[in-house]
Amino acid sequence: MQRWLIIMDSVNSYHPKNTTSSATSVSSAFANLIEARTVLEKKHFVSTGAITYIEGDIAEVEISEWDLFHLGDPLKVIIYSPIGILNFESTVVAKGFGSVIILVPPNIQSRFLDKRQYPRVDARQIGNLHRIHQSTASKSSLEFDSPIPIETTDISLGGVGFIVPMDAQEFKTYSRIEGELQIGFAFGALLEIIRKSPVEGGMFYGAKMLELSQEQEFSLRAFILRIQVSNYFKHKSTNNS
């Protein structure tokens, strides 16, 4: 069984200067980068490989000298793709026999995808809704008699999809609700309902996250990156089985 190493400190410290330009992770959008010749440069060393996987914020580079790269290494990356040369700085966040996993910054993603969107990942997490704002223009709110339990379906820096039980209160579109998501830590957020639809066992809501602090964005991005790396390992395991 192939052994992989992963560094979560690099994921936690991934703080891009412009988080608003990040893009939705759609594999087909990055098709031009698959098998593109890729140069990885770190201090006193340069090696060349090829992109073999890219999804959301991460990419796999197959490279013969993979063992000379270390978790957390800062990199300069050059990708020679059919649509042009891409240059960016990155970090090694995982490695295994023949490959390293690097971060793909938002400004590179936005060259391929709608820059108004964000990487979205499937995420089954629990949480609670605590209070609803009386109007979109008001910060005054009414607390629910008891917290309303929810289960998330997906999450991104821009928003979250979640299901509320059938017997719970129903919310109108554009309602603003304060809640807390359990994503390895308690993550409080102000949510604005954008869409809703009935599903088995309850009501699905798609909500936008409002007024996130920089610290919250960093924490949420780290959570999303963890899931993306986990999805990569599942992809790798399936292909090798």
Buried (B, 14 or more C-beta within 10 A) or exposed (E): EEEBEBBBEBBBEBEBEEBEBBBBBBEEBBEBBBEBEBBBBBEEEEBBBBBBBBBBBBBBBBBEBBEEBEBEBEBBBBBBBEEEEBEBEBBBBBBBEBBBBBBBBBBBBBEBBEBEBBBBBEBEBEBBBBBBBEEEEEEEBEEBEEBBBBBBBBBBBBBBBBBBEEEBEEBEEEBBBBBBBEBEEEBEBBBBBEEBEEEEEBBBBBBBBEEBEEEBBBBBBBBBBBBBBEBBBEBBEEEEE
